[in-house]
Amino acid sequence: MSNASISRSAPGPSARRRYVWTASDLIAAASLVAVAALVVIPLINLVRIALSGESDVWPILSPT
């Protein structure tokens, strides 16, 4: 058998490479989630306060 007669089939378009998460990828993802939470949670709380309709909030927020 010669090398020319051996045919290797190339992976088709549906073949996908499996991605393996490394430790640095997991640390980066966890850090990203933590920073996003530090930004989003206060914003959600501000929206909740604004929509609650409490009238006694403005004297606390405005300077005297």
mmCIF file of the N, C-alpha and C atoms, coordinates in Angstrom:
data_MODEL
# 
_entry.id   MODEL 
# 
loop_
_atom_site.group_PDB 
_atom_site.id 
_atom_site.type_symbol 
_atom_site.label_atom_id 
_atom_site.label_alt_id 
_atom_site.label_comp_id 
_atom_site.label_asym_id 
_atom_site.label_entity_id 
_atom_site.label_seq_id 
_atom_site.pdbx_PDB_ins_code 
_atom_site.Cartn_x 
_atom_site.Cartn_y 
_atom_site.Cartn_z 
_atom_site.occupancy 
_atom_site.B_iso_or_equiv 
_atom_site.pdbx_formal_charge 
_atom_site.auth_seq_id 
_atom_site.auth_comp_id 
_atom_site.auth_asym_id 
_atom_site.auth_atom_id 
_atom_site.pdbx_PDB_model_num 
ATOM 1   N N  . MET A 1 1  ? 0.832   -1.168 0.000  1.00 0.00 ? 1  MET A N  1 
ATOM 2   C CA . MET A 1 1  ? 0.000   0.000  0.000  1.00 0.00 ? 1  MET A CA 1 
ATOM 3   C C  . MET A 1 1  ? 0.885   1.242  0.000  1.00 0.00 ? 1  MET A C  1 
ATOM 4   N N  . SER A 1 2  ? 0.631   2.132  -0.878 1.00 0.00 ? 2  SER A N  1 
ATOM 5   C CA . SER A 1 2  ? 1.423   3.355  -0.937 1.00 0.00 ? 2  SER A CA 1 
ATOM 6   C C  . SER A 1 2  ? 0.730   4.450  -0.137 1.00 0.00 ? 2  SER A C  1 
ATOM 7   N N  . ASN A 1 3  ? 1.475   5.488  0.155  1.00 0.00 ? 3  ASN A N  1 
ATOM 8   C CA . ASN A 1 3  ? 0.914   6.613  0.902  1.00 0.00 ? 3  ASN A CA 1 
ATOM 9   C C  . ASN A 1 3  ? -0.179  7.329  0.130  1.00 0.00 ? 3  ASN A C  1 
ATOM 10  N N  . ALA A 1 4  ? -0.128  7.284  -1.167 1.00 0.00 ? 4  ALA A N  1 
ATOM 11  C CA . ALA A 1 4  ? -1.114  7.971  -1.987 1.00 0.00 ? 4  ALA A CA 1 
ATOM 12  C C  . ALA A 1 4  ? -2.482  7.298  -1.883 1.00 0.00 ? 4  ALA A C  1 
ATOM 13  N N  . SER A 1 5  ? -2.499  5.990  -1.620 1.00 0.00 ? 5  SER A N  1 
ATOM 14  C CA . SER A 1 5  ? -3.780  5.300  -1.579 1.00 0.00 ? 5  SER A CA 1 
ATOM 15  C C  . SER A 1 5  ? -4.471  5.441  -0.224 1.00 0.00 ? 5  SER A C  1 
ATOM 16  N N  . ILE A 1 6  ? -3.738  5.886  0.800  1.00 0.00 ? 6  ILE A N  1 
ATOM 17  C CA . ILE A 1 6  ? -4.355  6.082  2.108  1.00 0.00 ? 6  ILE A CA 1 
ATOM 18  C C  . ILE A 1 6  ? -4.994  7.462  2.132  1.00 0.00 ? 6  ILE A C  1 
ATOM 19  N N  . SER A 1 7  ? -6.258  7.456  2.314  1.00 0.00 ? 7  SER A N  1 
ATOM 20  C CA . SER A 1 7  ? -6.954  8.747  2.344  1.00 0.00 ? 7  SER A CA 1 
ATOM 21  C C  . SER A 1 7  ? -7.429  9.008  3.770  1.00 0.00 ? 7  SER A C  1 
ATOM 22  N N  . ARG A 1 8  ? -7.161  10.178 4.223  1.00 0.00 ? 8  ARG A N  1 
ATOM 23  C CA . ARG A 1 8  ? -7.630  10.596 5.534  1.00 0.00 ? 8  ARG A CA 1 
ATOM 24  C C  . ARG A 1 8  ? -8.795  11.548 5.318  1.00 0.00 ? 8  ARG A C  1 
ATOM 25  N N  . SER A 1 9  ? -9.865  11.234 5.977  1.00 0.00 ? 9  SER A N  1 
ATOM 26  C CA . SER A 1 9  ? -11.020 12.098 5.795  1.00 0.00 ? 9  SER A CA 1 
ATOM 27  C C  . SER A 1 9  ? -10.884 13.302 6.719  1.00 0.00 ? 9  SER A C  1 
ATOM 28  N N  . ALA A 1 10 ? -11.075 14.448 6.148  1.00 0.00 ? 10 ALA A N  1 
ATOM 29  C CA . ALA A 1 10 ? -11.026 15.689 6.917  1.00 0.00 ? 10 ALA A CA 1 
ATOM 30  C C  . ALA A 1 10 ? -12.334 15.836 7.678  1.00 0.00 ? 10 ALA A C  1 
ATOM 31  N N  . PRO A 1 11 ? -12.285 16.457 8.836  1.00 0.00 ? 11 PRO A N  1 
ATOM 32  C CA . PRO A 1 11 ? -13.539 16.642 9.570  1.00 0.00 ? 11 PRO A CA 1 
ATOM 33  C C  . PRO A 1 11 ? -14.495 17.531 8.787  1.00 0.00 ? 11 PRO A C  1 
ATOM 34  N N  . GLY A 1 12 ? -15.744 17.161 8.829  1.00 0.00 ? 12 GLY A N  1 
ATOM 35  C CA . GLY A 1 12 ? -16.760 17.908 8.101  1.00 0.00 ? 12 GLY A CA 1 
ATOM 36  C C  . GLY A 1 12 ? -17.096 19.208 8.806  1.00 0.00 ? 12 GLY A C  1 
ATOM 37  N N  . PRO A 1 13 ? -17.968 20.000 8.213  1.00 0.00 ? 13 PRO A N  1 
ATOM 38  C CA . PRO A 1 13 ? -18.326 21.279 8.807  1.00 0.00 ? 13 PRO A CA 1 
ATOM 39  C C  . PRO A 1 13 ? -19.065 21.133 10.135 1.00 0.00 ? 13 PRO A C  1 
ATOM 40  N N  . SER A 1 14 ? -19.648 19.963 10.376 1.00 0.00 ? 14 SER A N  1 
ATOM 41  C CA . SER A 1 14 ? -20.368 19.781 11.624 1.00 0.00 ? 14 SER A CA 1 
ATOM 42  C C  . SER A 1 14 ? -19.453 19.343 12.769 1.00 0.00 ? 14 SER A C  1 
ATOM 43  N N  . ALA A 1 15 ? -18.212 18.980 12.455 1.00 0.00 ? 15 ALA A N  1 
ATOM 44  C CA . ALA A 1 15 ? -17.289 18.576 13.506 1.00 0.00 ? 15 ALA A CA 1 
ATOM 45  C C  . ALA A 1 15 ? -16.837 19.810 14.279 1.00 0.00 ? 15 ALA A C  1 
ATOM 46  N N  . ARG A 1 16 ? -16.933 19.735 15.601 1.00 0.00 ? 16 ARG A N  1 
ATOM 47  C CA . ARG A 1 16 ? -16.569 20.870 16.443 1.00 0.00 ? 16 ARG A CA 1 
ATOM 48  C C  . ARG A 1 16 ? -15.442 20.458 17.365 1.00 0.00 ? 16 ARG A C  1 
ATOM 49  N N  . ARG A 1 17 ? -14.555 21.390 17.605 1.00 0.00 ? 17 ARG A N  1 
ATOM 50  C CA . ARG A 1 17 ? -13.484 21.135 18.559 1.00 0.00 ? 17 ARG A CA 1 
ATOM 51  C C  . ARG A 1 17 ? -14.022 21.350 19.957 1.00 0.00 ? 17 ARG A C  1 
ATOM 52  N N  . ARG A 1 18 ? -13.665 20.499 20.837 1.00 0.00 ? 18 ARG A N  1 
ATOM 53  C CA . ARG A 1 18 ? -14.110 20.604 22.226 1.00 0.00 ? 18 ARG A CA 1 
ATOM 54  C C  . ARG A 1 18 ? -13.164 21.536 22.963 1.00 0.00 ? 18 ARG A C  1 
ATOM 55  N N  . TYR A 1 19 ? -13.737 22.549 23.627 1.00 0.00 ? 19 TYR A N  1 
ATOM 56  C CA . TYR A 1 19 ? -12.936 23.527 24.353 1.00 0.00 ? 19 TYR A CA 1 
ATOM 57  C C  . TYR A 1 19 ? -12.759 23.043 25.784 1.00 0.00 ? 19 TYR A C  1 
ATOM 58  N N  . VAL A 1 20 ? -11.536 23.052 26.243 1.00 0.00 ? 20 VAL A N  1 
ATOM 59  C CA . VAL A 1 20 ? -11.229 22.629 27.596 1.00 0.00 ? 20 VAL A CA 1 
ATOM 60  C C  . VAL A 1 20 ? -10.929 23.865 28.427 1.00 0.00 ? 20 VAL A C  1 
ATOM 61  N N  . TRP A 1 21 ? -11.660 24.026 29.532 1.00 0.00 ? 21 TRP A N  1 
ATOM 62  C CA . TRP A 1 21 ? -11.456 25.166 30.415 1.00 0.00 ? 21 TRP A CA 1 
ATOM 63  C C  . TRP A 1 21 ? -10.209 24.938 31.253 1.00 0.00 ? 21 TRP A C  1 
ATOM 64  N N  . THR A 1 22 ? -9.335  25.916 31.256 1.00 0.00 ? 22 THR A N  1 
ATOM 65  C CA . THR A 1 22 ? -8.150  25.843 32.095 1.00 0.00 ? 22 THR A CA 1 
ATOM 66  C C  . THR A 1 22 ? -8.423  26.592 33.393 1.00 0.00 ? 22 THR A C  1 
ATOM 67  N N  . ALA A 1 23 ? -7.497  26.464 34.338 1.00 0.00 ? 23 ALA A N  1 
ATOM 68  C CA . ALA A 1 23 ? -7.676  27.132 35.634 1.00 0.00 ? 23 ALA A CA 1 
ATOM 69  C C  . ALA A 1 23 ? -7.695  28.644 35.460 1.00 0.00 ? 23 ALA A C  1 
ATOM 70  N N  . SER A 1 24 ? -6.869  29.180 34.578 1.00 0.00 ? 24 SER A N  1 
ATOM 71  C CA . SER A 1 24 ? -6.852  30.630 34.373 1.00 0.00 ? 24 SER A CA 1 
ATOM 72  C C  . SER A 1 24 ? -8.147  31.116 33.724 1.00 0.00 ? 24 SER A C  1 
ATOM 73  N N  . ASP A 1 25 ? -8.750  30.294 32.883 1.00 0.00 ? 25 ASP A N  1 
ATOM 74  C CA . ASP A 1 25 ? -10.049 30.654 32.297 1.00 0.00 ? 25 ASP A CA 1 
ATOM 75  C C  . ASP A 1 25 ? -11.130 30.729 33.371 1.00 0.00 ? 25 ASP A C  1 
ATOM 76  N N  . LEU A 1 26 ? -11.109 29.780 34.298 1.00 0.00 ? 26 LEU A N  1 
ATOM 77  C CA . LEU A 1 26 ? -12.108 29.770 35.366 1.00 0.00 ? 26 LEU A CA 1 
ATOM 78  C C  . LEU A 1 26 ? -11.916 30.949 36.314 1.00 0.00 ? 26 LEU A C  1 
ATOM 79  N N  . ILE A 1 27 ? -10.673 31.291 36.609 1.00 0.00 ? 27 ILE A N  1 
ATOM 80  C CA . ILE A 1 27 ? -10.403 32.441 37.473 1.00 0.00 ? 27 ILE A CA 1 
ATOM 81  C C  . ILE A 1 27 ? -10.855 33.729 36.799 1.00 0.00 ? 27 ILE A C  1 
ATOM 82  N N  . ALA A 1 28 ? -10.586 33.849 35.509 1.00 0.00 ? 28 ALA A N  1 
ATOM 83  C CA . ALA A 1 28 ? -10.995 35.042 34.770 1.00 0.00 ? 28 ALA A CA 1 
ATOM 84  C C  . ALA A 1 28 ? -12.522 35.144 34.714 1.00 0.00 ? 28 ALA A C  1 
ATOM 85  N N  . ALA A 1 29 ? -13.198 34.033 34.509 1.00 0.00 ? 29 ALA A N  1 
ATOM 86  C CA . ALA A 1 29 ? -14.663 34.044 34.460 1.00 0.00 ? 29 ALA A CA 1 
ATOM 87  C C  . ALA A 1 29 ? -15.249 34.403 35.821 1.00 0.00 ? 29 ALA A C  1 
ATOM 88  N N  . ALA A 1 30 ? -14.688 33.858 36.886 1.00 0.00 ? 30 ALA A N  1 
ATOM 89  C CA . ALA A 1 30 ? -15.177 34.171 38.231 1.00 0.00 ? 30 ALA A CA 1 
ATOM 90  C C  . ALA A 1 30 ? -14.944 35.636 38.564 1.00 0.00 ? 30 ALA A C  1 
ATOM 91  N N  . SER A 1 31 ? -13.803 36.171 38.162 1.00 0.00 ? 31 SER A N  1 
ATOM 92  C CA . SER A 1 31 ? -13.512 37.584 38.402 1.00 0.00 ? 31 SER A CA 1 
ATOM 93  C C  . SER A 1 31 ? -14.479 38.474 37.633 1.00 0.00 ? 31 SER A C  1 
ATOM 94  N N  . LEU A 1 32 ? -14.779 38.108 36.418 1.00 0.00 ? 32 LEU A N  1 
ATOM 95  C CA . LEU A 1 32 ? -15.709 38.873 35.604 1.00 0.00 ? 32 LEU A CA 1 
ATOM 96  C C  . LEU A 1 32 ? -17.104 38.872 36.212 1.00 0.00 ? 32 LEU A C  1 
ATOM 97  N N  . VAL A 1 33 ? -17.543 37.738 36.710 1.00 0.00 ? 33 VAL A N  1 
ATOM 98  C CA . VAL A 1 33 ? -18.858 37.652 37.340 1.00 0.00 ? 33 VAL A CA 1 
ATOM 99  C C  . VAL A 1 33 ? -18.889 38.496 38.612 1.00 0.00 ? 33 VAL A C  1 
ATOM 100 N N  . ALA A 1 34 ? -17.797 38.480 39.393 1.00 0.00 ? 34 ALA A N  1 
ATOM 101 C CA . ALA A 1 34 ? -17.751 39.262 40.631 1.00 0.00 ? 34 ALA A CA 1 
ATOM 102 C C  . ALA A 1 34 ? -17.801 40.759 40.347 1.00 0.00 ? 34 ALA A C  1 
ATOM 103 N N  . VAL A 1 35 ? -17.053 41.218 39.359 1.00 0.00 ? 35 VAL A N  1 
ATOM 104 C CA . VAL A 1 35 ? -17.060 42.640 39.015 1.00 0.00 ? 35 VAL A CA 1 
ATOM 105 C C  . VAL A 1 35 ? -18.422 43.049 38.464 1.00 0.00 ? 35 VAL A C  1 
ATOM 106 N N  . ALA A 1 36 ? -19.016 42.200 37.645 1.00 0.00 ? 36 ALA A N  1 
ATOM 107 C CA . ALA A 1 36 ? -20.343 42.505 37.107 1.00 0.00 ? 36 ALA A CA 1 
ATOM 108 C C  . ALA A 1 36 ? -21.375 42.601 38.228 1.00 0.00 ? 36 ALA A C  1 
ATOM 109 N N  . ALA A 1 37 ? -21.260 41.732 39.221 1.00 0.00 ? 37 ALA A N  1 
ATOM 110 C CA . ALA A 1 37 ? -22.194 41.781 40.348 1.00 0.00 ? 37 ALA A CA 1 
ATOM 111 C C  . ALA A 1 37 ? -22.010 43.061 41.149 1.00 0.00 ? 37 ALA A C  1 
ATOM 112 N N  . LEU A 1 38 ? -20.761 43.499 41.319 1.00 0.00 ? 38 LEU A N  1 
ATOM 113 C CA . LEU A 1 38 ? -20.498 44.741 42.051 1.00 0.00 ? 38 LEU A CA 1 
ATOM 114 C C  . LEU A 1 38 ? -21.061 45.962 41.331 1.00 0.00 ? 38 LEU A C  1 
ATOM 115 N N  . VAL A 1 39 ? -21.235 45.869 40.046 1.00 0.00 ? 39 VAL A N  1 
ATOM 116 C CA . VAL A 1 39 ? -21.797 46.986 39.279 1.00 0.00 ? 39 VAL A CA 1 
ATOM 117 C C  . VAL A 1 39 ? -23.324 46.887 39.213 1.00 0.00 ? 39 VAL A C  1 
ATOM 118 N N  . VAL A 1 40 ? -23.838 45.693 38.974 1.00 0.00 ? 40 VAL A N  1 
ATOM 119 C CA . VAL A 1 40 ? -25.260 45.522 38.704 1.00 0.00 ? 40 VAL A CA 1 
ATOM 120 C C  . VAL A 1 40 ? -26.113 45.590 39.975 1.00 0.00 ? 40 VAL A C  1 
ATOM 121 N N  . ILE A 1 41 ? -25.648 45.026 41.064 1.00 0.00 ? 41 ILE A N  1 
ATOM 122 C CA . ILE A 1 41 ? -26.464 44.984 42.279 1.00 0.00 ? 41 ILE A CA 1 
ATOM 123 C C  . ILE A 1 41 ? -26.807 46.384 42.797 1.00 0.00 ? 41 ILE A C  1 
ATOM 124 N N  . PRO A 1 42 ? -25.865 47.321 42.897 1.00 0.00 ? 42 PRO A N  1 
ATOM 125 C CA . PRO A 1 42 ? -26.263 48.672 43.320 1.00 0.00 ? 42 PRO A CA 1 
ATOM 126 C C  . PRO A 1 42 ? -27.210 49.364 42.345 1.00 0.00 ? 42 PRO A C  1 
ATOM 127 N N  . LEU A 1 43 ? -27.028 49.124 41.060 1.00 0.00 ? 43 LEU A N  1 
ATOM 128 C CA . LEU A 1 43 ? -27.937 49.727 40.081 1.00 0.00 ? 43 LEU A CA 1 
ATOM 129 C C  . LEU A 1 43 ? -29.356 49.185 40.241 1.00 0.00 ? 43 LEU A C  1 
ATOM 130 N N  . ILE A 1 44 ? -29.485 47.910 40.476 1.00 0.00 ? 44 ILE A N  1 
ATOM 131 C CA . ILE A 1 44 ? -30.809 47.325 40.693 1.00 0.00 ? 44 ILE A CA 1 
ATOM 132 C C  . ILE A 1 44 ? -31.433 47.902 41.957 1.00 0.00 ? 44 ILE A C  1 
ATOM 133 N N  . ASN A 1 45 ? -30.625 48.096 42.984 1.00 0.00 ? 45 ASN A N  1 
ATOM 134 C CA . ASN A 1 45 ? -31.137 48.661 44.227 1.00 0.00 ? 45 ASN A CA 1 
ATOM 135 C C  . ASN A 1 45 ? -31.601 50.105 44.023 1.00 0.00 ? 45 ASN A C  1 
ATOM 136 N N  . LEU A 1 46 ? -30.874 50.887 43.246 1.00 0.00 ? 46 LEU A N  1 
ATOM 137 C CA . LEU A 1 46 ? -31.295 52.262 42.957 1.00 0.00 ? 46 LEU A CA 1 
ATOM 138 C C  . LEU A 1 46 ? -32.611 52.299 42.193 1.00 0.00 ? 46 LEU A C  1 
ATOM 139 N N  . VAL A 1 47 ? -32.767 51.424 41.242 1.00 0.00 ? 47 VAL A N  1 
ATOM 140 C CA . VAL A 1 47 ? -34.019 51.357 40.480 1.00 0.00 ? 47 VAL A CA 1 
ATOM 141 C C  . VAL A 1 47 ? -35.159 50.939 41.400 1.00 0.00 ? 47 VAL A C  1 
ATOM 142 N N  . ARG A 1 48 ? -34.907 49.991 42.293 1.00 0.00 ? 48 ARG A N  1 
ATOM 143 C CA . ARG A 1 48 ? -35.933 49.551 43.239 1.00 0.00 ? 48 ARG A CA 1 
ATOM 144 C C  . ARG A 1 48 ? -36.365 50.701 44.144 1.00 0.00 ? 48 ARG A C  1 
ATOM 145 N N  . ILE A 1 49 ? -35.403 51.480 44.630 1.00 0.00 ? 49 ILE A N  1 
ATOM 146 C CA . ILE A 1 49 ? -35.725 52.622 45.486 1.00 0.00 ? 49 ILE A CA 1 
ATOM 147 C C  . ILE A 1 49 ? -36.520 53.671 44.703 1.00 0.00 ? 49 ILE A C  1 
ATOM 148 N N  . ALA A 1 50 ? -36.100 53.921 43.464 1.00 0.00 ? 50 ALA A N  1 
ATOM 149 C CA . ALA A 1 50 ? -36.781 54.935 42.656 1.00 0.00 ? 50 ALA A CA 1 
ATOM 150 C C  . ALA A 1 50 ? -38.217 54.538 42.344 1.00 0.00 ? 50 ALA A C  1 
ATOM 151 N N  . LEU A 1 51 ? -38.458 53.259 42.152 1.00 0.00 ? 51 LEU A N  1 
ATOM 152 C CA . LEU A 1 51 ? -39.796 52.801 41.790 1.00 0.00 ? 51 LEU A CA 1 
ATOM 153 C C  . LEU A 1 51 ? -40.674 52.502 43.001 1.00 0.00 ? 51 LEU A C  1 
ATOM 154 N N  . SER A 1 52 ? -40.125 52.543 44.200 1.00 0.00 ? 52 SER A N  1 
ATOM 155 C CA . SER A 1 52 ? -40.911 52.198 45.376 1.00 0.00 ? 52 SER A CA 1 
ATOM 156 C C  . SER A 1 52 ? -41.908 53.288 45.748 1.00 0.00 ? 52 SER A C  1 
ATOM 157 N N  . GLY A 1 53 ? -41.634 54.520 45.386 1.00 0.00 ? 53 GLY A N  1 
ATOM 158 C CA . GLY A 1 53 ? -42.563 55.596 45.658 1.00 0.00 ? 53 GLY A CA 1 
ATOM 159 C C  . GLY A 1 53 ? -42.478 56.154 47.061 1.00 0.00 ? 53 GLY A C  1 
ATOM 160 N N  . GLU A 1 54 ? -41.429 55.847 47.767 1.00 0.00 ? 54 GLU A N  1 
ATOM 161 C CA . GLU A 1 54 ? -41.274 56.403 49.113 1.00 0.00 ? 54 GLU A CA 1 
ATOM 162 C C  . GLU A 1 54 ? -40.962 57.893 49.009 1.00 0.00 ? 54 GLU A C  1 
ATOM 163 N N  . SER A 1 55 ? -41.728 58.709 49.719 1.00 0.00 ? 55 SER A N  1 
ATOM 164 C CA . SER A 1 55 ? -41.538 60.153 49.614 1.00 0.00 ? 55 SER A CA 1 
ATOM 165 C C  . SER A 1 55 ? -40.483 60.673 50.578 1.00 0.00 ? 55 SER A C  1 
ATOM 166 N N  . ASP A 1 56 ? -40.081 59.896 51.554 1.00 0.00 ? 56 ASP A N  1 
ATOM 167 C CA . ASP A 1 56 ? -39.117 60.379 52.529 1.00 0.00 ? 56 ASP A CA 1 
ATOM 168 C C  . ASP A 1 56 ? -37.668 60.141 52.100 1.00 0.00 ? 56 ASP A C  1 
ATOM 169 N N  . VAL A 1 57 ? -37.451 59.695 50.884 1.00 0.00 ? 57 VAL A N  1 
ATOM 170 C CA . VAL A 1 57 ? -36.096 59.449 50.402 1.00 0.00 ? 57 VAL A CA 1 
ATOM 171 C C  . VAL A 1 57 ? -35.416 60.756 50.006 1.00 0.00 ? 57 VAL A C  1 
ATOM 172 N N  . TRP A 1 58 ? -36.147 61.685 49.422 1.00 0.00 ? 58 TRP A N  1 
ATOM 173 C CA . TRP A 1 58 ? -35.534 62.892 48.889 1.00 0.00 ? 58 TRP A CA 1 
ATOM 174 C C  . TRP A 1 58 ? -34.886 63.789 49.953 1.00 0.00 ? 58 TRP A C  1 
ATOM 175 N N  . PRO A 1 59 ? -35.433 63.958 51.134 1.00 0.00 ? 59 PRO A N  1 
ATOM 176 C CA . PRO A 1 59 ? -34.718 64.752 52.140 1.00 0.00 ? 59 PRO A CA 1 
ATOM 177 C C  . PRO A 1 59 ? -33.382 64.135 52.546 1.00 0.00 ? 59 PRO A C  1 
ATOM 178 N N  . ILE A 1 60 ? -33.291 62.843 52.478 1.00 0.00 ? 60 ILE A N  1 
ATOM 179 C CA . ILE A 1 60 ? -32.024 62.174 52.805 1.00 0.00 ? 60 ILE A CA 1 
ATOM 180 C C  . ILE A 1 60 ? -31.013 62.396 51.696 1.00 0.00 ? 60 ILE A C  1 
ATOM 181 N N  . LEU A 1 61 ? -31.461 62.383 50.459 1.00 0.00 ? 61 LEU A N  1 
ATOM 182 C CA . LEU A 1 61 ? -30.555 62.492 49.313 1.00 0.00 ? 61 LEU A CA 1 
ATOM 183 C C  . LEU A 1 61 ? -30.155 63.938 49.020 1.00 0.00 ? 61 LEU A C  1 
ATOM 184 N N  . SER A 1 62 ? -30.985 64.891 49.304 1.00 0.00 ? 62 SER A N  1 
ATOM 185 C CA . SER A 1 62 ? -30.661 66.287 48.977 1.00 0.00 ? 62 SER A CA 1 
ATOM 186 C C  . SER A 1 62 ? -29.809 66.914 50.075 1.00 0.00 ? 62 SER A C  1 
ATOM 187 N N  . PRO A 1 63 ? -28.886 67.802 49.668 1.00 0.00 ? 63 PRO A N  1 
ATOM 188 C CA . PRO A 1 63 ? -28.047 68.456 50.676 1.00 0.00 ? 63 PRO A CA 1 
ATOM 189 C C  . PRO A 1 63 ? -28.850 69.445 51.492 1.00 0.00 ? 63 PRO A C  1 
ATOM 190 N N  . THR A 1 64 ? -28.443 69.664 52.711 1.00 0.00 ? 64 THR A N  1 
ATOM 191 C CA . THR A 1 64 ? -29.180 70.598 53.588 1.00 0.00 ? 64 THR A CA 1 
ATOM 192 C C  . THR A 1 64 ? -28.577 71.977 53.539 1.00 0.00 ? 64 THR A C  1 
# 
